[in-house]
């Protein structure tokens, strides 16, 4: 778990915070679409998905 979190940078933590905020807002407003996007973005952040071939590296 520690080595998993050491691979994270600022933007990963930012995406995590954003996805949790989206999820919290969706639950507060009882908006199923926002909950869906929050869960989708959370899974995207946790499982390193979305950058094919390390195209996200700067």
N, C-alpha and C positions, 0 to 999 in steps of 0.2 A: 504494500500500500504506500509506503514511504517513497519508493522509487517511482511509483505511478504519479504521485503528486509532484515530484521533483522535475518531471518533464513538462509541467505546466508553466506557462508564461502569463504576463499580465492580461492578455486578451482572453485566455481560457478562463481566468477568474472573472473577468468582466462578462463573458458569455454566461457563466454559471450564475452570477448575480442577476443578470438580465432575465434569464429563463426562470429563476425563482421568483422574481418580481412579477413576471407575466403570469406565472402559475398562481401566485397569491392574489393578484388582481382578478384573475378569472374565477377563482373560488369565492372571493368576496362579492363579486358582481353576479355570480352564478351564470357566467357566460361560457358555454361549452366550447365555443370556437377558440376563445382565449386560453382555456384550459388545455385544449388540444395542441395549440401552438406552443404553450409553455412546456408541456410534456415532450413534444417533438424536439424543441430546442434544447431541453435538458438532456435528452438521450443523445442528441448530436454532440453536445459538449462532453459528456461523460465517456463516450465510446470512440472519440477521435474520428468521427465520420465527417465527410464533406470536402476534404482536400485530397483529390486524386493525385497520386504521384508526387506527394510533397509540394504541391503547387502553392501552399500557404506559407512556405518558408520564405523569408525575406532575405 
